[in-house]
Amino acid sequence: MIERRTEAAAALAWPLRLPVADRFEEWLHAPAPLESTHPRFDVRRAVPVEFEAIYDLVDDTFNVKRSRAQYDWLYRRNPYGIARCWVVFDRASGRLVGSLGFWLWPMARGAQRVEGAQWGDWVIAPGWQGQGITGLQYVTLRSHAWQAGTIALGWPNEKSRGAVIKDGRDAEIVGPMPRAVLPLNAKAFLADYQPTKGSPCPGTHCHMEGCLSSGSSPGC
């Protein structure tokens, strides 16, 4: 149990503070052995100058129209750092045909900060679905040196759940979250949280070392 206004509550809250510096450049240059190795599709990390093309791809594919201000906040101006995106180009035409983005999100294991992100826009261009691009993206990003130690949360829709099942990763789906807490409210929530015996601890779905799991324990 976490008591109100205790040192324990403060210790749990401090890892979620804004980072001193964005580690984008480190992420961009960390080893990823499977990057840019496919003969037909170039799957690689995106740099910010390519974000505009990603915005257009998302708008065109999903028939939405986010403002550029919204996109820029998600991808460029997130206070936790620049988005980590994996783009896919058709080598023959040079066309951008896919993108998988992660928006940085504060995560911690106890009082230790870890790399964390929210699953963002995952898009395959119209006419390019069914060619194995989704699985290729996933395998490539899994080769990144940081991936095994990164926690990513997400709320999948019907289409993304179908893609996960098709790729043989359905064991990673763990069901509804018992409770969701935004980072800005985490400190107050932890200070006020008073579980009853046997009730689930607050948790979230995460993607850690290739497996989705729940942050909840059976009881406090």
Residue pairs with C-beta under 8 A, 6 or more apart in sequence:
1 194
1 195
1 220
2 8
2 9
2 12
2 190
2 191
2 193
3 9
4 191
4 192
5 191
6 191
9 187
9 190
9 191
10 187
11 111
12 108
12 110
12 111
12 190
13 186
13 187
13 190
14 111
15 106
15 108
15 111
15 112
15 113
16 106
16 108
16 113
16 183
16 186
16 187
17 106
18 79
18 80
19 80
19 81
19 113
22 80
22 81
22 82
22 104
23 81
23 115
24 81
24 82
24 84
27 45
27 84
27 144
27 146
28 45
28 47
30 144
30 145
30 146
31 144
31 145
32 45
32 140
32 141
32 143
32 144
32 145
33 143
34 43
34 139
34 140
34 142
34 143
35 43
35 44
35 45
35 140
35 143
35 144
36 42
36 43
36 44
38 136
38 140
39 91
40 90
40 91
40 92
41 88
41 89
41 90
41 91
41 97
41 98
41 133
41 136
42 88
42 89
42 91
43 86
43 87
43 88
43 136
43 137
43 140
44 86
44 87
44 89
44 140
45 84
45 85
45 86
45 87
46 54
46 85
46 86
46 87
46 99
48 75
48 76
48 82
50 85
50 87
50 96
51 71
51 72
51 75
51 76
51 83
51 85
53 96
54 75
54 85
54 87
54 96
54 99
54 101
54 121
55 66
55 68
55 71
55 75
57 96
57 98
57 99
57 123
57 125
58 64
58 66
58 99
58 121
58 123
59 65
59 66
60 125
60 126
61 123
61 124
61 125
61 126
62 123
74 83
74 101
74 103
74 120
75 82
75 83
75 85
75 101
75 103
76 82
76 83
78 103
78 104
80 104
80 105
80 106
81 104
82 104
83 101
83 102
83 103
83 104
83 120
84 101
84 102
84 104
84 117
85 99
85 100
85 101
85 102
85 120
86 99
86 100
86 101
86 137
86 140
86 141
87 96
87 98
87 99
88 96
88 97
88 98
88 99
88 124
88 133
88 136
88 137
89 95
89 96
89 97
90 97
90 128
95 125
96 125
97 124
97 125
97 128
97 133
98 123
98 124
98 125
98 128
98 133
98 134
98 137
99 121
99 122
99 123
100 120
100 121
100 122
100 123
100 137
100 138
100 141
101 120
101 121
101 122
102 117
102 118
102 119
102 120
102 152
103 117
103 118
103 120
104 116
104 117
104 118
105 116
105 117
105 118
105 152
105 153
105 183
106 113
106 116
106 183
107 113
107 114
107 115
107 116
107 151
107 206
108 114
108 116
114 149
114 150
114 151
115 146
115 149
115 150
115 151
116 150
116 151
116 152
116 153
117 150
117 151
117 152
117 153
118 152
118 153
118 154
119 152
119 153
119 154
119 156
119 207
122 134
122 137
122 160
124 133
124 134
134 163
134 167
135 167
138 167
138 169
141 147
142 210
147 210
148 209
148 210
149 209
150 207
150 208
151 206
151 207
151 208
152 206
152 207
153 204
153 205
153 206
153 207
154 160
154 205
154 207
155 177
155 205
156 164
156 173
161 173
164 170
164 172
164 173
165 173
171 211
172 207
172 210
172 211
172 212
173 212
174 205
174 212
174 213
174 214
175 214
177 203
177 204
177 205
177 214
178 200
178 202
178 203
178 214
178 216
179 200
179 202
179 203
180 204
181 189
181 202
181 204
189 202
190 202
193 202
195 201
195 219
195 220
197 219
197 220
198 218
198 219
199 219
199 220
200 216
200 217
200 218
200 219
201 215
201 216
201 217
201 219
201 220
202 215
202 216
203 214
203 215
203 216
203 217
204 214
204 215
205 212
205 213
205 214
205 215
206 212
206 213
206 214
206 215
